[in-house]
Amino acid sequence: MKHLFYLLVLICIITTEKSYSGLYKWTDKNGVTHFTQTPPSNQSPKNQTQELDYNSSSRFRARKINGYYYCGSSPISLNRSSSIDYLISVKRAGLVAKENLNSNQTTKNSDYEEELKCIVNFSKSQLRKKENEINQLKKRYKELLTINNRTSSYKKQHCNKEKGTLSGQEAQDWMNCYKKTNREKNNSSNEFKKLKKLFSSDL
């Protein structure tokens, strides 16, 4: 009988944890606050959803509140100017959090440490979701890298003379050579720099 009592208590605890782990707080268009286990299907600027935290682990899951992602109390800084900028900022957020975790400046099991882990997990999750897009960007990066190397090689072979030592047609040819190679580089310069930043290190 005593064992049966403990078993019933354990079932109640498990059931309670499950029922509270996915609770949402949201406000409808009339300003009425609701508590439900599923978020409302249609969201609007006045109808924002917040996933409530009822246990220590859920506090450190990335949550989107009013269009911004949070890990605990820490907002995750993201750049949405373009798709590439977003991916760069996602990866950078994860790398910075990982670096701080490895710097031994955090107290083990502290809230700050858990928030950093949350940011790293969020970054990895976002990058996995964008895997197809990232693979396409990798192909583009390799193309631009080939163009960049070819242009640099051509410039070194054909435009390597000092302007001051040339005159007449030679000086004109030298200038045309530099204009051509610089134009080819400039056409893809910004895109190449962003992609290089995106793929320069692994999370």
Secondary structure, DSSP 8 states (H G I E B T S, - for coil): -HHHHHHHHHHHHHHHHHHHHT-EEEE-TTS-EEEESS--SS-BTTB-EEE---STTGGGS-EEETTEEEETTEE-----SSHHHHHHHHHHHHHHHHHHHHTT-S-TT-HHHHHHHHHHHHHHHHHHHTHHHHHHHHHHHHHHHHHHHHHHHHHHHHS-S-GGG--HHHHHHHHHHHHHHHHHHHHHHHHHHHHHHHHSS--
